[in-house]
Amino acid sequence: MKETSQTLPETKPSEAEKQQQRLVLIESALYVAGRPLDLKTLASVAKTRSKDLVKQLARTLQQEYASRNTCLQILELEDSRFVMQLKPKYSSRVQRLAMRPLLTTGPLKTLSYIAYRQPISQKHVIDVRGHHAYAHLKQMEERGLIKREHAGRTKVLRTTPFFADYFGLSHDLRGMKRQLKRIGFAEPISKRTGE
């Protein structure tokens, strides 16, 4: 008996299947990144050029997570970035299982001082935080949280986009400062606390 090979016509995915695939890709990207992602990044992952479509899909995903009984949530940040994170009511219970924090208390205080008062001279930071802050600045720069720029005979300190992403803050400086103030990250720091 002679076999006849029949090739089935290739079927293109329907528009609904494409959208579902894009939704899954956006969810995967948010899960893996562990930090806020902008629309351009999400669009490249979802293989589309339409930022409006990506925003719509991310919001759909956000609503799905809000309706589920899960520990995760998807938030839309001020500057059209999205992040997947643990709901606050669960984070305190499992925080001890997380990896070592990015910074210890002393450098974190120095970083908060810089973030809220940026751009700020390095000399001013050292005057307020003490000479131990030199080590803090080196540590923060190595982790990509701040950058130092020469301005004449001094250095000016600013936070980086990675800082904003890591802490889920706006890239817009005024928006970031409002957020920092709202969450208490900009509390006054006493001079030379030794931390």
N, C-alpha and C positions, 0 to 999 in steps of 0.2 A: 504494500500500500504506500502510495506516495504522499508524503506530508506536504501540506501547503502552509506556508507561513503567512499568516495574516498579521499585519501590524495594525494595532488599534490607533485611531487618530489621537494625537495628543490633545488633551483638554486643558485649556487655560484656566487658571484659578478664577473663580468669580470675584467680583469686587468685594463681597462680604468676606471671602476667604483671605483676600489680600489685607483687608483691614484687620482681621483677626490676627494674621501673621505679624503685622506691624505692631499691634497691641502687645503681643507676646515679646517681640524684640525690645520694645520700650520698657516693659516690665523687667526683662532680663538685664538691660543696661542699668536701670536704676538700682537693681539688687546688687549687681556686681560692683558698680562704682563706689557705693558707700558714701557718696558726696553729691551735692547738687549738680545737675547737668543742664546745660542750656539747650535751647530749641535746635540750634545748629547741630550740636552733637547728637541729639536724639533723632533728628532728621536723617543724618548720615547712617545711623544704626538701622533706622526703619526703611532706608532706601527710598527716600522721597525728598523732593526739594521744597515741599510746602510746609512752612513753619506753622501756618494756621491749622493744617491737618494734624500735625504733630501735637500742637497745643490741645486740640479737640480730643485726640486720642489719649493724651496724658490726663486730661480732666476726666475722661470716661473711666480710665483706670483708677483715678483718685476716688471717684464715686463708688466704683466697685469695692475698693478696699474699705471705704467708709461704711458700706452696707454689710460687710462680712464681720463675723465675730473672730477677729484676728488681732494679734499683737502689733501688726505693722500698719503704717499709714503712709500715704503719699501726700506731700505738701507742695503747694505752688508758692514759690518765693516771689518777692516784689518784682524782680527783674526777669520774669518769665523763665525761671529755672525751676526744675522739679527735683525733689529728693524723696527717697524711700527711707523711712526710719522707724525705730521702735516707738510706740506710743509712750508718752511720758509716765503714765501710771505703771508701766512695766519696767522702765529703765532702772529705777532705784532698786528693784528686787534682783536684777541680774547684772548690775554694773560691775560687781566684783569679779565676774567671769570674763569681762572684756579684757582685751590686751592692755598692756601697760599704757598709761596716759601719755599723750604726746609731750606734755611738759609737766614738771612738778609745780608746786604752789608758787615759789619765788619767781621763776621765769614767767609763769602765767600772769602774775601781778604786774610784772614789767611789761608784758605784752598788752595787757588791758590798758595800761597807762599810755602806751604808744598808740594803740588802736583808736582810743577816744580823742587823743590830742594831736593826731597826725595832720599834716606833716610836722614833725618836731625834731629839734636838734638833738644829736647824740649827747652833747654836753649837758643839756637840760635834763635828759633822762638820767644821766649819771649823777647829777647834782641831787635829784629827788630820790633815786633808788639806791645810790651808793656805788662804790667801786665794784662790788660783786656783780653789778648789772652788766659789766663788760662780758663776763662769762655767759650771762643770759642772752645778750645780743648775739654772741657767736653761735650759741645753741639754736636760737630762733632763725638766724640766717641760714645755718646748715640745714634746717628742716624746711626752708623755703617759706617761712611765715612773714618775714620782713625783708626789706631791701634797704641798703644804705647807699645814698647818693652824695657825691661831693658837691658842696655848695660853698665855694671859696675855701676858707681854711677850716670849715667844719663839715660835719656829715649830717645829712637830714635823713630821718627814718620814716618809713611808710610800710604799711602792711601790703601783702601781695594778693593777687587773685586767689591763690591757694588758701590763704588765711580765710578769706570770705567764704570759699567753698567748704573748707573743713568745718567751720562753725555755722554754716548755713546762713550767712549774712549777705546783704545786698552788696553788689560791686560799686554802687553809687556811694560816695563818701558820706554825704548828708544822710542818706537812708540808713547806712551802716551805723552812724553815730546815734540816730534815733533808736535803732534796734538795740544797740549796746546799752543805752540809757534805760530803755524799757525793761531789759532783763537784768539790770543791776550790775552789768559788767564794767560800768564806768564809775564805780564808787571811788571816793577819794582814797588815795594811798598815802600812808604816813611816810615821812622821810626816813630813809635808811632803816627799814624794818628788819634787815638782816635776813630776809627770806629771799 
